[in-house]
Amino acid sequence: MDGSIGYLPALGIAARADSPSAASAAGNLTWASFDADLAVVRDWLGSLRAAGVRQAGPALLLALAGLRRATLSPSRRLSMLRLLKGPVRKTCAGLPKPWSGPGQPPDAGADGACPRGVTLEQRLYRLMFQNLHQALVQLDRGAPAQDERPVRRRDWALHNLFRFCARQLRYAALWGCPVPVDTWRDLHDLYVHLMVRRVTGAAPGRPLQRAPSAVDATFEYKQLLLFGLAEQRAGRGVRSSAVLAGLARWAGATLLEDPHVGLHGETGLYVVEVGQDQPPRRHPGPLDAGLRGWVLLPPAEFFEQLEQARSATVH
């Protein structure tokens, strides 16, 4: 542990080894395993909070990476994520941002993009999404629910999956940084998983859970698709309060259509491609039969507001 980063093997927690305060705090920032009593985990998080965000960020990053590799039941994984969610959000709120002040970052390129790579905050959001997705898939592959608790767990995981993806996309748009690789692909894959499960049930030959999901996955997905499309068309105008406030209303009026039902051959449509790591894009030519995904049909008001927001950033 003579380098700038010390490795604490119980969970792989990083701390600044050259900081006396960090060194003393580091002894309190580990727990024996992910199977430890949850009270031990809470104590660890309390010590982590006292160490400050510059200690908490790397510690939580490696804890989440370790959690993703751990072999756990879905309920245990979700219990851990419930405890980690608050500290992750508070730590992200306190982490330094890529730039501050009005206009573009001082070292932005000609297109306004921040040349820095993926930040610690983005990595934390990404790992939360990946862990939640892992837990959701585990739940859906498990035995059929016998009570309402697994349904509530699944709703919590699904709600937070969309929320952490939204934080990722908005962070990139706000601070002019790249979206981490595979963010869009994983979002599309999540929606495909949810649609397949809706059609086939919880698992082959098993009954559906008794209570329907409280999360409207299609509505949540459309909001994120509209945000991605807005960022392309309006640039920095996507940050305007009018655009952000209108997303829910426009998502309710947006259609997500099968491209092979009545749309073949049409031009100028916005397509969502499964397996592609990108937001919706305008398809310049006639829609062909080989498209794997959907056609996104937003209301006219959406495009009108984007044009106003784009113009406001130009003048």
Secondary structure, DSSP 8 states (H G I E B T S, - for coil): --SSEEEETTTTEEEETT-HHHHHHHTTS--S-TTS-HHHHHHHHHHHHHH-HHHHHHHHHHHHHHHHHS---HHHHHHHHHHHHHHHHHHHHHS--S--SSSS-TT--TTS---S---HHHHHHHHHHHHHHHHHHHHHHS---SSSHHHHHHHHHHHHHHHHHHHHHHHHHHHT----TTHHHHHHHHHHHHHHHHHH-SSTT----SS--SS-HHHHHHHHHHHHHHHHHHGGGGGSHHHHHHHHHHHHH-EEE-TTSS-TT--SEEEEETT-SS--EEE-S---TT--EEEEE--HHHHHHHHHHHHHHH-
